[in-house]
Amino acid sequence: MLHIAIPLAMAELGWVAMGVIDILVVGRLPDSAAAIGAASIGNAVFFSFAIFGIGLMAGLDTLVSHAFGAGDWPDARRSLAAGMALAVAVTPVLALGILSAGPLLVVLGVAPEVRRQALGYIGVLVWSLPPLLFYTVFRRYLQGIHFVRPVTFALVTANLVNLLGNWLFVFGHWGLPAMGLRGSALSTLVARLYLAGCLLVALLWRDPEAFRGVRPELARVRKLFDLGLPAAMTIGFEVGVFNAATALAGTLDAVSLAAHTIALSAASVTYMVPLGISSAAAVSVGRAMGARDRPGAARAGWIAIGLTAAYELASSVCFLLLPRRIGHAFTQDEKVISLAVTLLAVAAVFQLCDGLQTVATGALRGLGNTRTPMIWNLVGYWAIGLPLGYWLCFVRHWGAVGLWDGLCVGLVLIGLGLTLRWRSDSRVSAHT
């Protein structure tokens, strides 16, 4: 499990680091609160749609790992072709949704200056959607065949590309114009092109026959879609609820939005490790199922859950002991830091359950169950967490802290519910 999970966890940390670098850089612009808020809202809009496409590819974990466990390489390659075809098909629809977000920001009451900068940021960032989806397909194929180190290499080096791009495009160096926030989006586009190219090279090096004589099959595309749609909705519900919280925080004031963004960025960093373990759980459980080793599948899932629990307890301690240092890494505004400290305390409470729900989702995906996490996320976040957070924020006047308290309750319920469901399903699997 560690052999697969460590590179994937490092890759996930590398992924979120790209967003953190963007926020750290734009936080050095003259009006840092507005710039941080605009970048946060721009990314929220982008990923509200892009995450659906990314989630659709989650079925590749199941299909490719089952084929790999059974030693059926042609079947794994057919799934790869289906993933690429699905990425091409959904890109125009998702891009249109991203570009149509302007009126929504007006309705939500986002401040005019923040809205103006966010729309300029989105207009550049949308071009990174195609390479992002191809990167996702290549990555899921590679992790499905347990070849994960190139994923880590690609993301670590992509951060260097992104950092250089931010330095060049945001502030204007080497004779380039200073583009401000739009320069940060351009840097992200370049980094995502690099990511897709890197993994394509790794895929062809590991499997030179990957694209030879393989054509997308409609039946396989449908199968991938059927598996991926619930996973996409699960991810969409989770990311969407935090994006909705970001939009709601944007209606409060610049300080609340900036503090929310800082706390969410820090929580996203710690979340990436369980997300990497979740991917390892999915492909390890899936490979065992493909090899008809059902007790091995159950064992793999529980090992992943145990690793995550230990890690998340440690991350909670960090949030409780080092909140001001985390805040100072993003901004020197004491009002923003003070509120971020309170939000990080709430994040410390939900760390364990956040990790449990993520890894249980991956383990269930390895069994081919992508619907149960979708239902739990829908109920936990959208029927309980967000309404409660809205009430605490705007009715009880708790502000951003109320939003986070509501989401915390939802996360605890989802984490406990999905862990219990994995306990049930893994017992059935081990004895079938």
N, C-alpha and C positions, 0 to 999 in steps of 0.2 A: 504493500500500500504506500509506504513512504517513497519507494523508488519512483512511483508514478505521481504521488501527491506533491512531493517537494518541488519538482520542476513546474508543475501546473500552478501551485500556489505562488511560486516566484513569478510566473508569467502573469497571474492575475494582479499581483502587486505592481508589476511593471505596467499593466494596463491602466490601473487607477492612478498610478504615478503620473501618467501623461496628463490627466485632468488636473491633478494637484499642481503640477509644474505650470500649467496654463494659469491657474488661479494665483499662484505665487508671483508669477511674472506680471500679470495685469494688476495685481495688488500694488505694484510699484508705479502705476500710472497716477497722474495728478489727483483725480477724483477716485480713490481706490474703492470706496463703498459702492459707487455706481458701476464701476468696471467689474468688480467681483459679482455684483448682483446680476448684471447683464450677461456675463459669461455663464453664471449659474442657470439663469432662465433659458438662455440659448441652448445649453446642453440638455436642459430638461425637455425642451420642445423637440430637439433632435432625437433624443433617446426614447421619447414617448412613442415614436414611430419606428425608429431603427431597431429598438429592442424586440419588436414583434418579428422582424425579419431574422434577427439573431436567434430568437427562440424557435422559429420554425425549423432551424437546422439542428435543434437538440435531438431530434429523432435519429440523427446519424450516430449518436453515442450508442443507441440500442442496436441499430441495424449493422453498423460496422463492427462493433465489439462482438456481437453474436456470430457474425461471419468469421471474424478472426479466431474466436474460440473454437469454431468448427473447422478451421483450416481452409475455408472457402474464399480464396482471394478474388475470383471473378465476381462473386456476389458482393463483396465489399466494394469493388470498383464500380459496379452498377449503382450502388448507393451513392458513391461519390459523384457520378454523372447526374444522378437525380437531384442531388443537393445543388450543383451548379445551375441546372436548369431552373430549379425553384428560385434561386437567388436572382437570376435574370428576370424571371417573371414578376417578382414582387417589387423590384427596385423602383420602377416608375410610379407605382401606386403609393409607396411609402414616401418618395421624394415629393410628390404632389401634396401629401398630407403635411409634411414638414413646412413647405413653402406657404401653406394656407393658414399659418398660425397667427398672423398679424392681428386680425380682428378679435381673436380669442384673448390676446394680451390686453386689448382695449377693454373688452367686457370684464376681464378680471381686475381691471383698475391698476395695472402696473404703471408706475410713474413714467411720464413721457420720455425723460432723458434715458432712463434704464431701458425702456421699450425701444427707443431709436437705436441704441447701441446693440441691443439683443438681436434686432432684425438684420442689421448689417453683419453681425457674427453668423447668424443662421444662413444668410445668403451665400456665404463662402463654405461653411461647414457641410452643407447638403451635398456638395460634390464628393465628399469623402464616403458617402453611403455605399456606392458599388464596391470599392476596394475593401470596405469593412465587411460586407457580406461574403465576399470571396475569401477573405482572411478567415472568417468563421467556418466556412465549409472546409477549407484546407486544414484548419486546426482540428476540427472534430474528426476528420479522417485520420490524421496523424495520432491523436490521442486514442482513437478507437483501435489502432494497430499497435498501441503502446510504444510509440516513438515520439516522446514528448520533449526531449531536450532542445530541439530546434525552436520550439514554441517559446521557451524561456529566452534563448539567445535572441530571437527576433524582437521580443518585447523590451529586453534590456537595452539593446542597441537602438531600438526605435525611440527610446526616451532620450538618447543622446541626439538623435536626429531632431526630435521635437524641441529639445532645449536650444540647440543651435538655431533652429528655425524661429523660435520665439525671440531670441536675441537679435536675429537679423531683421525680422519682419515687424515686430512690435515697436522697437525703438529706432530702427533704421540704421543699419551698419553696412559697411562695404559698398557704399554708394546707393543703397536701397532706400526708398522712402519709408518714413516712420508711419506704419499703418494702424498703430494702436490695437484695439481689440480685434479688428478684422485680421490683423497680422497673426494673431494667435490662432485664429481659425485656419488660416492658410498653412501655418506650421503643422497643425493637426492633420490636414489633408495630405501633406507631403509624407508625414510619418505613417499614415495608414496605407498609402501607396507602397511605401517601403515594406511594411508588414506583410501585405499580400504577396509581394514579389519574393520576399524571404522564404515564406512558407511554401510557395510554389516550387522554388528550387529544392527545398528540403524534401518535399513530397516526391518529386521526380528522382531525387537521389536515392530515396529509400525504396520506391516502387516505380522503376522506369516504365513499367507496363500500365501504369495507372490510367492513361487516356487512350491507349492504343486499341482501336477496334471497339470501343465502348460508346454506345449512344444512349441518351436518356430514354428510359421506358416510362410510358405514361402510368402504368400500373405501379411502378416503383415510386414515381413522383407522388402519386396519390397516397401510397403507404407512408411515405415520409411526411407528407402533409398531415395525415390522420394522427401520426404520432407527435408531430411537432406542434400542431395547433394548440392542444391543451398546454403544452410546455410554453409556447409563446404567450398564451393568455396568462399563465402563471407568472412568468417574468414580467409581462405587461402590467398585471395587477400590482406586483410588488414595486417595480420601478415607477409605475404610474402614480401610485399613492404618495411616494416621496416627491415626485415631480409636482403633484397637486399641492402637497404641503409647501413646496418651494414657491409655487404661484401664489398661494394664500399668504405666505410670509412676505411676498413682494407687495401685498396690499397694506401691510402694516407700516413699515418705515425702512429706510436704508440700513439702519443699525440691526434691526431684527433679521432682515434678509441676509446681511453679511454674516451675522453670528450663526444663523441657520446653515448657511453654506459652509462655514468653517467646520461646524460640528458634523454635518453630513459628509464632508470630505474626509474627516478623520474616521468616522464610522465606516465609510466606504473602504478605507485602507485596511482596517481590521477585517472587514467582511470578505476581502479578496482571498484570504487564506482558506476559510471554510468553502468558498466557491471553488478554489482549486481542488480541495479534498473532495468536494461534491462530484466534480468531473472524474476524479480518480475512482470514487465509489461507483459511479455509473458504469464506467468501462470495465472495472474489475468485477462487479456483479454481472455485467453483461457477458463478459468473456467466460466466467464460470457457468452461466446459464447456457451459452453456446456449446460448451464442453460437457453439458449435462451434469455438472458438479453442483447440485443444489445446496448441500451443506456448505460448500465453499463460498457460494454466493451470499448466504446468510452471514457467514463469518466475515467476509469482506465488508459488508455494510456496517456491522457492529464495530469493527476496528476503526472504520472511518468516523463513526459517531463518537467513539471514545477519544480519538485524537482531537476532534473538534472541541469537545467539552473541555479538555485540558487547556487548549489554546485560548478559548474564549474567556475562561476564568482569569487567565493572565492578562488578556486585553482589558477586561473590566478593571483590574487593579491599576493598569496604566492610566486609564481615563480618570480614575479617582485621584491618583497621586500627581499627575502631570498636566492638568488641564490648562493652566496658564502658559506653560511652555508651548503647548500645542497652539494656543491662540496667538502667541507672539510670533510663531513661525509664519503666520498669514498676514498679520497687520499689527500696527502699533497703536491703533485706536482703542483706548481703554474701555470705552463704552461697549464696543463690539466684543472685546475679550471677556469682559465681565459677564455678558449674556451667554457667550459661547461656553464659559465654564459651567454654567447651570445646565445647558443643553447636553454637555458631555457627561454630566452626572446621570442624566436620564438615559443616555446611550449606554453607560456602564451597566445599568439595570437590565437592559434587553439583550446584551451581548450573547449570553449563553443560549437563549431561545432562538435568536437570530441564526446562530451557527447550526443549531440542531435542525431547524426547519430547512436550511439550505442543503445540508448533507443528507437528511432523510429524503428530500426531493430527488437528489441524485441517485441514491440507492434504489428508490422506487422506480426511477427511470430505467435503471439497469434491468429491472424485472419486466419492463414494458408498461408500467403503470404511470401514465402522465396525467391522468384525469383527477385523481384524488388531490394532489397538490394544488391543482387549479381551483377546485371547490373550496379548499381550506383558505387559500389566499383571497378568493373573492369574498368569502364571509368575514374572515378575520380582519382584513384591511378595509374593505369598502362598506360592509354592513355594520362593523363595530368600531374599528380603529379610527378611521377618518371622520365619521360623524361625531364620535366622542371628542376627538381633537378639535374639530370645528366648534363644538359647543363650549368646550373649555376655553378656547382661544377668544371667540367673539361674543359669546353670551356671558360666560363667567369672567371675561376680560383677563385671562391669564397670559395672553399674547402667545409668542412662539413656544413658550414652555408648555402651554396647554396643548398645542398641536403635537408636540413630541410625547407628552404623557398619553394622549389617545393612541398614537401609533405604537407606543410601548405595550399597551394592553393588548392590541391586536397581535403583535409579534409573539408575545408570551403564549397566547392561545394557539396560534399556528404552530409554533415550535413544539409544544406539548402534544397537539393533535397529530401531527405528522410522524413524530417519533413513536407514538402508540400504534399508528397504522403500519409503520415499518415493522414493529414488533410482531404484529398480527400476520402480515404478509410473509415475512421471513420465516416464521414458524411453519406456515403452510408450504412454502417453497422447499424448506429443508426436509419435509416429510412426504413430499409428493414424488 
